[in-house]
Amino acid sequence: MKRNLLIVFLLLCAIAVHAQNAVSVMTSAKNRVTSDTVSSRSRMVITARDGSVTERVIDQYSKDGPNGARTIIVFQSPANVAGSRFLTMDNASGGTDQWIYLPSLGRVRRIAASESGGNFMGTDFSYDDISSMDRDITLDTHTLLREEMLNGRNCHVIESVSKDASYQYSKSITWVDKENFIIYKSEMYNRRGEVMKIMEMSDFRNIQGRLTPMQTKISTVSAGTSTTIFMEIMKYDDPIPEGVFTTAYLETGRAR
């Protein structure tokens, strides 16, 4: 009996170390690039099932706030979406608040929690996907599944299971470079355990001393569609006025 208890204890210790390693890997990946602000201009290419494409140009600004991450996205073209603005902000309770301004409506509208899984402006990104770029690692339970090669690099493969049953994904599986903690790929699963979306990052370049993905593609598996973001301008640590991260800016496009 003592030997069996010892074996159980050692197994539990091994599981705990395994889990801690997975948390450490995801923490290192999340904190790999640090900056006070991020400013960018990018081109979005939306590919339909039939292969037809539409393009959009967006500006994006991110800056930490008192409760966490804050990001605003401004659509510059084409004309049918130009002037649309979207704001997402972490709140004090650990959740995320989101608002959108559409010129056709002429007012700011708050995104309800029930809409978080919906498509963002006709792309393959959901509202949750936009905010999950800064998702707190404590919201998931992380497990190191294995190590394998991807893009010619040796990677940790981490499973992250959501602790929140209302979150649109039951889990994700992420490939993280063992040496530099770059994330190359993530698979997101629905509540039936099926792969729902695949996100792939590539064309990493040194931008102000930070290895930065200049291309991000997200594919919706069942729909056969994809959205690819090509980064055209990327700047770290440029000053961004606090007034940008307000609903007033959403409505007017001017920082007060």
C-alpha positions in Angstrom: 0.0 0.0 0.0 2.8 2.4 0.8 4.5 1.7 -2.5 1.2 2.4 -4.3 0.7 5.7 -2.4 4.3 6.7 -3.3 3.6 6.0 -7.0 0.4 8.0 -6.9 2.2 10.9 -5.2 5.0 10.8 -7.8 2.5 10.8 -10.6 0.7 13.8 -9.1 3.9 15.6 -8.8 4.8 14.9 -12.4 1.3 16.1 -13.6 1.8 19.3 -11.5 5.2 20.0 -13.0 3.8 19.3 -16.5 1.0 21.8 -16.0 3.4 24.4 -14.5 5.7 24.0 -17.6 2.7 24.6 -19.9 1.7 27.7 -17.9 5.3 28.9 -18.1 5.4 28.4 -21.9 2.2 30.3 -22.4 3.2 33.1 -20.1 6.5 33.5 -22.0 4.7 33.5 -25.3 2.2 36.1 -24.1 5.0 38.3 -22.7 7.4 37.8 -25.5 6.8 41.3 -27.0 6.6 44.2 -24.5 5.9 47.8 -25.4 3.9 50.8 -24.0 1.9 51.0 -27.1 1.4 49.4 -30.5 0.2 51.3 -33.6 -0.3 49.6 -37.0 -1.8 49.8 -40.5 -2.8 46.6 -42.2 -4.5 45.2 -45.2 -7.2 42.6 -44.6 -7.9 40.1 -47.4 -11.2 38.2 -46.9 -11.4 35.1 -49.1 -14.9 33.5 -49.7 -15.5 29.8 -50.2 -15.6 30.4 -54.0 -12.2 32.0 -53.9 -13.4 35.6 -54.5 -11.7 38.2 -52.3 -12.5 41.6 -50.7 -10.0 43.9 -49.1 -10.1 46.3 -46.2 -7.5 48.7 -44.8 -7.5 49.2 -41.0 -5.6 51.2 -38.4 -5.2 49.6 -35.0 -4.0 51.2 -31.7 -3.3 49.3 -28.5 -2.3 50.5 -25.0 -2.5 49.1 -21.5 -5.0 50.8 -19.2 -5.8 50.5 -15.5 -7.6 47.2 -15.9 -5.6 45.7 -18.7 -5.5 45.8 -22.5 -7.3 48.4 -24.7 -7.5 48.3 -28.5 -9.2 50.4 -31.0 -9.7 49.5 -34.7 -10.5 52.1 -37.3 -11.6 51.1 -40.8 -10.2 53.3 -43.6 -11.4 51.6 -46.7 -13.4 50.6 -48.8 -16.1 53.3 -48.7 -18.8 50.9 -47.4 -16.9 50.4 -44.1 -14.8 53.5 -43.9 -15.3 55.4 -40.6 -16.4 52.3 -38.7 -14.6 52.1 -35.4 -14.4 49.3 -32.7 -13.2 49.5 -29.1 -12.4 46.7 -26.8 -11.2 47.2 -23.2 -10.5 44.8 -20.3 -12.6 45.7 -17.2 -12.0 45.5 -13.5 -14.0 42.3 -13.1 -11.7 40.4 -15.5 -14.1 40.6 -18.5 -14.0 42.6 -21.6 -16.2 45.6 -22.7 -16.7 46.2 -26.4 -18.4 49.0 -28.4 -18.7 49.6 -32.2 -19.6 52.7 -34.2 -21.1 52.2 -37.7 -21.6 55.4 -39.8 -24.8 53.9 -41.2 -26.3 53.8 -37.7 -24.7 57.1 -36.6 -24.3 56.0 -33.0 -22.1 53.9 -30.7 -23.5 50.5 -29.9 -22.3 48.2 -27.1 -21.6 44.6 -28.1 -23.6 42.3 -25.9 -22.0 39.2 -24.4 -24.4 37.1 -26.5 -22.8 38.6 -29.7 -19.2 37.8 -28.7 -19.0 34.8 -31.0 -20.4 36.6 -34.0 -18.4 37.6 -37.0 -16.5 40.9 -36.8 -17.3 43.2 -39.7 -17.8 40.3 -42.1 -14.4 38.8 -41.4 -13.4 35.3 -40.1 -12.6 37.0 -36.8 -15.2 37.0 -34.0 -15.5 39.8 -31.4 -14.0 37.3 -29.0 -11.1 36.7 -31.3 -10.2 40.4 -31.3 -10.0 40.5 -27.5 -8.4 37.1 -27.2 -5.2 38.4 -28.6 -4.6 39.6 -25.0 -6.6 36.8 -23.3 -5.4 36.2 -19.7 -3.8 32.8 -19.4 -5.5 32.2 -16.0 -8.8 31.9 -17.9 -7.7 28.5 -19.2 -6.2 25.3 -17.9 -2.9 24.5 -19.8 -1.4 21.2 -20.6 1.8 20.3 -22.5 0.7 17.7 -25.0 3.9 17.0 -26.8 6.8 18.5 -28.7 7.0 18.5 -32.5 8.4 20.2 -35.6 6.5 23.0 -37.3 7.9 25.4 -39.9 11.3 23.7 -39.4 11.3 24.6 -35.7 10.9 22.5 -32.6 7.7 23.5 -30.8 5.8 22.9 -27.6 2.3 21.9 -28.3 0.0 23.3 -25.6 -3.7 22.5 -25.0 -5.6 25.3 -23.3 -9.1 24.4 -22.0 -11.4 27.2 -21.2 -12.7 27.4 -17.6 -15.7 29.4 -18.8 -18.5 27.3 -20.3 -19.9 30.4 -22.0 -16.7 31.1 -24.0 -17.2 30.3 -27.7 -14.2 27.9 -27.8 -14.0 24.8 -25.5 -10.2 24.6 -26.0 -7.3 25.7 -28.2 -4.1 23.9 -29.2 -1.1 26.1 -29.8 2.3 25.6 -31.3 5.0 27.6 -29.5 8.6 27.8 -30.6 10.8 26.2 -27.8 13.6 28.6 -28.3 12.0 32.1 -28.7 8.4 31.4 -27.7 6.9 32.6 -31.0 3.4 31.3 -31.6 3.1 29.9 -35.1 -0.3 28.3 -35.0 -3.5 27.8 -32.9 -6.4 25.5 -33.5 -9.7 26.6 -31.8 -12.3 23.9 -31.0 -16.1 24.3 -30.6 -18.1 22.7 -27.8 -18.5 19.5 -29.8 -14.7 19.0 -29.9 -14.4 19.9 -33.6 -11.8 22.2 -35.0 -13.7 25.5 -35.6 -10.9 27.9 -36.7 -7.2 27.8 -37.4 -4.9 30.8 -36.9 -1.5 30.9 -38.4 1.2 33.5 -38.1 4.2 33.9 -40.4 6.6 36.3 -42.1 8.3 37.3 -38.8 10.4 40.4 -39.0 12.5 42.4 -36.6 10.6 45.6 -35.9 12.3 47.8 -33.3 14.0 44.8 -31.8 10.9 42.7 -31.6 10.2 39.6 -33.9 6.8 40.5 -35.2 4.4 38.5 -37.4 3.7 40.5 -40.6 1.0 38.0 -41.7 -1.8 36.5 -39.7 -4.4 34.2 -41.3 -7.5 32.9 -39.6 -9.5 30.2 -41.4 -13.1 29.1 -40.6 -12.9 25.3 -41.3 -16.6 24.5 -41.8 -17.2 27.6 -44.0 -14.1 27.3 -46.1 -13.4 31.0 -45.7 -10.4 32.9 -44.4 -9.2 36.3 -43.5 -5.5 37.3 -43.8 -4.0 40.4 -42.3 -0.9 41.8 -44.0 0.9 44.2 -41.8 2.0 47.3 -43.7 3.1 49.6 -40.9 4.0 48.6 -37.4 5.3 50.9 -34.7 6.0 50.2 -31.0 6.0 52.8 -28.2 4.5 55.7 -30.3 2.5 58.0 -28.1 -1.3 57.4 -28.2 -3.6 60.0 -26.5 -5.8 58.6 -23.8 -8.8 60.1 -25.5 -8.5 57.5 -28.3 -9.7 54.8 -26.0 -13.2 56.3 -25.4 -16.7 55.9 -26.8 -16.5 59.6 -27.7 -13.6 58.9 -30.0 -15.6 56.1 -31.6 -18.4 58.5 -32.5 -16.3 61.5 -33.6 -12.9 60.1 -34.6 -11.3 62.8 -32.6 -9.3 62.5 -29.3 -10.4 65.0 -26.8 
